[in-house]
Amino acid sequence: MILTWPIALAVLFAALLHASWNALVKSGTDKAMDTAVMNLIGGAMAVPVVLVAGLPSAAAWPWLLGSAAIHVVYYALLTAAYRHGELALTYPLMRGVAPLLVALVSVAAFAEPLSTAGWTGVLGVCAGVLVLGLSRHGLESGRAVALALANAVVIAGYTVVDAHGVRASGTAAGYVATLFVLNAVPFGAVVLARRGWRPLAEHAVRRGPLTALGAAASLGSYGIALWAMTRAPVASVAALRETSVLFAALIGAWQLQERFTPRRALGTAAIVAGVAALRLG
C-alpha cells in the first residue's frame, strides 16, 4: 500500500470537512446539544447509505461496537474541551498527538513500518499541529489542555479500531454508515437524559440547518479517511488527516476572530513540509 496523490488529495479534502464541523460545534453556545443533534442527523443520513452499500461483514462487527463505545467518550471529551478552551488551542492538541500514537502502534497493529521519509512526515505534521496549538494561553487553560490530550488518546484508539474494522468489513461505505447509525443514539441519549426532550427538540429546530451541514461534513470526512486506510498505510493517512488543524486555524481566524500569529504561520509551514514528506514516503 502506498499513499498516492489522488488518495492524499482526498484525505486533504476530508481534513477540510473535519475542521469545518469542529468549527461549527465550537461556534455554538450549547456544544453538547449541537453534538447530539449532529449525531442524530448524521445517523439518519447514513441509513440510506447502509441500504445501498449493505452491512459490513460479521468480522467487522466487534470493531464497530468497540468504536461506537469509544466515540461516546470522544464526543464527551470534545464538548468539554471546547467549553474550556479556544478552537485554535484545543483542536491542534487533540489532533496533533493522536497520529503520532497511531504511528507508534501501526507496526505491530498493521505490519506497516514507515520509511524514514514517512516518519519525517508524521513528525513534521505532528510538530506543526502542536506549534499551531501551543501558546501562552495554553498555560492558562490547564483544564482545556488536559481534556484535549486525553481526547488525543481516545482519537488514536478509535482510529486503530476503525482501521481494523474497515479492512475487515468488505465495504468501506457500509462500515462508515453503520458506524454513524450506531453513534447516533448513545451520546444523544446521554444529553436527552440530562436535558429532556423539549430543549433538545427546540435546539434541533433552531440549529437544524447548520448541524445538518456539520453532520454531512462529519460523515464525508470520516468516510473518506477510512476508505483511504484500505488503500494506504494507516499511519500516513492518520497524519495527513490532521492537516485539518491548518484549516481549523484559518477558520478560527476568519469566522471566530482568533488571531493568526507568526507562530501559527511556522506551524503551517511544518505541516506543509510534513505532507510533502508523507507523499515521498
Backbone hydrogen bonds, N-H to C=O, Kabsch-Sander energy under -0.5 kcal/mol:
donor,donor_aa,acceptor,acceptor_aa,energy
2,I,231,R,-0.7
4,T,2,I,-1.1
8,A,4,T,-2.7
9,L,5,W,-2.9
10,A,6,P,-1.9
11,V,7,I,-2.3
12,L,8,A,-2.2
13,F,9,L,-2.0
14,A,10,A,-2.0
15,A,11,V,-2.2
16,L,12,L,-1.8
17,L,13,F,-2.1
18,H,14,A,-2.4
19,A,15,A,-2.4
20,S,16,L,-1.9
21,W,17,L,-2.0
22,N,18,H,-1.8
23,A,19,A,-2.2
24,L,20,S,-1.7
25,V,21,W,-2.0
26,K,22,N,-2.4
27,S,23,A,-2.2
28,G,24,L,-1.0
28,G,25,V,-0.6
34,D,30,D,-2.4
35,T,31,K,-2.4
36,A,32,A,-2.4
37,V,33,M,-2.8
38,M,34,D,-2.5
39,N,35,T,-2.3
40,L,36,A,-2.2
41,I,37,V,-2.6
42,G,38,M,-2.7
43,G,39,N,-2.5
44,A,40,L,-1.9
45,M,41,I,-2.5
46,A,42,G,-1.7
47,V,43,G,-1.0
49,V,45,M,-0.6
50,V,46,A,-2.2
51,L,47,V,-2.1
52,V,48,P,-1.9
53,A,49,V,-3.5
54,G,50,V,-2.5
57,S,169,S,-2.1
60,A,57,S,-1.5
61,W,57,S,-0.5
61,W,58,A,-1.0
64,L,60,A,-2.3
65,L,61,W,-2.7
66,G,62,P,-2.0
67,S,63,W,-2.7
68,A,64,L,-2.5
69,A,65,L,-1.8
70,I,66,G,-2.2
71,H,67,S,-2.5
72,V,68,A,-1.1
73,V,69,A,-1.0
74,Y,70,I,-2.1
75,Y,71,H,-2.7
76,A,72,V,-1.8
77,L,73,V,-2.5
78,L,74,Y,-2.6
79,T,75,Y,-2.3
80,A,76,A,-1.7
81,A,77,L,-2.7
82,Y,78,L,-2.1
83,R,79,T,-1.2
84,H,80,A,-1.1
85,G,81,A,-1.2
89,L,86,E,-0.9
90,T,86,E,-2.7
91,Y,87,L,-1.8
93,L,89,L,-1.3
94,M,90,T,-2.3
95,R,91,Y,-2.6
96,G,92,P,-2.5
97,V,93,L,-1.3
98,A,94,M,-1.0
101,L,97,V,-1.7
102,V,98,A,-2.4
103,A,99,P,-2.6
104,L,100,L,-2.0
105,V,101,L,-1.4
106,S,102,V,-1.4
107,V,103,A,-0.6
109,A,105,V,-2.9
110,F,106,S,-2.6
111,A,107,V,-1.2
112,E,106,S,-1.0
119,W,115,S,-2.7
120,T,116,T,-2.4
121,G,117,A,-2.4
122,V,118,G,-2.5
123,L,119,W,-2.8
124,G,120,T,-2.4
125,V,121,G,-2.7
126,C,122,V,-2.6
127,A,123,L,-2.8
128,G,124,G,-2.5
129,V,125,V,-2.7
130,L,126,C,-2.4
131,V,127,A,-2.5
132,L,128,G,-2.1
133,G,129,V,-1.5
134,L,130,L,-3.4
138,G,135,S,-0.7
139,L,135,S,-0.8
139,L,136,R,-0.8
140,E,136,R,-0.7
140,E,137,H,-0.9
141,S,138,G,-1.0
145,V,141,S,-2.4
146,A,142,G,-2.5
147,L,143,R,-2.4
148,A,144,A,-2.3
149,L,145,V,-2.6
150,A,146,A,-2.2
151,N,147,L,-2.1
152,A,148,A,-1.5
153,V,149,L,-1.4
154,V,150,A,-1.5
155,I,151,N,-2.9
156,A,152,A,-2.3
157,G,153,V,-2.0
158,Y,154,V,-2.5
159,T,155,I,-2.1
160,V,156,A,-2.1
161,V,157,G,-2.2
162,D,158,Y,-2.7
163,A,159,T,-2.1
164,H,160,V,-2.0
165,G,161,V,-2.4
166,V,162,D,-3.1
167,R,163,A,-1.5
168,A,164,H,-1.3
169,S,165,G,-0.9
170,G,166,V,-0.6
175,Y,171,T,-2.5
176,V,172,A,-2.5
177,A,173,A,-2.5
178,T,174,G,-2.2
179,L,175,Y,-2.4
180,F,176,V,-2.1
181,V,177,A,-2.0
182,L,178,T,-2.4
183,N,179,L,-2.4
184,A,180,F,-1.0
185,V,181,V,-0.5
185,V,182,L,-0.6
187,F,183,N,-0.6
189,A,185,V,-2.7
190,V,186,P,-1.9
191,V,187,F,-2.3
192,L,188,G,-2.6
193,A,189,A,-2.5
194,R,190,V,-1.6
195,R,191,V,-2.7
196,G,192,L,-2.4
200,L,196,G,-1.3
201,A,197,W,-2.9
202,E,198,R,-2.8
203,H,199,P,-2.3
204,A,200,L,-2.2
205,V,201,A,-2.0
206,R,202,E,-2.3
207,R,203,H,-3.1
208,G,204,A,-0.8
211,T,207,R,-2.8
212,A,208,G,-2.3
213,L,209,P,-1.8
214,G,210,L,-2.3
215,A,211,T,-2.6
216,A,212,A,-2.3
217,A,213,L,-2.4
218,S,214,G,-2.5
219,L,215,A,-2.6
220,G,216,A,-2.5
221,S,217,A,-2.6
222,Y,218,S,-2.4
223,G,219,L,-2.0
224,I,220,G,-2.3
225,A,221,S,-2.1
226,L,222,Y,-2.6
227,W,223,G,-2.3
228,A,224,I,-2.6
229,M,225,A,-1.5
230,T,226,L,-0.6
230,T,227,W,-1.4
231,R,228,A,-1.6
232,A,228,A,-1.4
237,V,233,P,-2.2
238,A,234,V,-2.9
239,A,235,A,-2.1
240,L,236,S,-2.5
241,R,237,V,-2.5
242,E,238,A,-0.7
242,E,239,A,-0.8
243,T,240,L,-1.7
244,S,241,R,-1.5
245,V,242,E,-1.8
246,L,243,T,-1.2
247,F,243,T,-1.3
248,A,244,S,-2.6
249,A,245,V,-2.5
250,L,246,L,-2.0
251,I,247,F,-2.7
252,G,248,A,-3.0
253,A,249,A,-2.1
254,W,250,L,-2.2
255,Q,251,I,-3.4
256,L,251,I,-0.9
256,L,252,G,-0.7
258,E,252,G,-2.6
261,T,259,R,-0.8
265,A,261,T,-1.6
266,L,262,P,-2.3
267,G,263,R,-2.2
268,T,264,R,-2.1
269,A,265,A,-2.1
270,A,266,L,-2.0
271,I,267,G,-2.1
272,V,268,T,-2.4
273,A,269,A,-2.3
274,G,270,A,-2.3
275,V,271,I,-2.6
276,A,272,V,-2.0
277,A,273,A,-2.1
278,L,274,G,-2.4
279,R,275,V,-2.2
280,L,276,A,-2.0
281,G,277,A,-2.1
